[in-house]
Amino acid sequence: MKIAIGADHAGFIYKEQLKKYLASLSHEVTDFGPLTPDSVDYPDFVHPVAESVKKNLADFGILICGSGQGVSITANKHEGIRAALAWNAEVTQLSRQHNDANIICLPARFIAYEIAESLVSLFLETKFEAGRHQRRVNKINC
């Protein structure tokens, strides 16, 4: 699976750890930055991840910032992107099953790394249920 990943300075460490974890599972990971933990502006890294998913260059995206909100808001400005803020298993699973989310957004300051790793795995493994949910997903874009 091809995964696009990006973060801000608050998510940098999780991004680096998740890259190694995903590579160990034989996923192809494209890192859109940042390359250091220095303070950055998250939109600079969110837009390339969202575009990669939108253009089908990546199957899914992973974005990490302090709260997960900034990266989620920014990614969702892109047509065809359904970025979901995930902090527990149920929310993560439903974001895939019911909303066909294609980017997971993680709040690095509010969840332990081990939880982030398990949520990413769950996100990638969970299938969209389609059916009645497809009609709703079709109505998301303006």
Sequence and secondary structure as in RCSB ss.txt:
>XXXX:A:sequence
MKIAIGADHAGFIYKEQLKKYLASLSHEVTDFGPLTPDSVDYPDFVHPVAESVKKNLADFGILICGSGQGVSITA
NKHEGIRAALAWNAEVTQLSRQHNDANIICLPARFIAYEIAESLVSLFLETKFEAGRHQRRVNKINC
>XXXX:A:secstr
 EEEEEE GGGHHHHHHHHHHHHHTT EEEE   SSSS   THHHHHHHHHHHHTTSSSEEEEEESSSHHHHHHH
TTSTT  EEE  SHHHHHHHHHTT   EEEEETTTS HHHHHHHHHHHHH     THHHHHHTT   
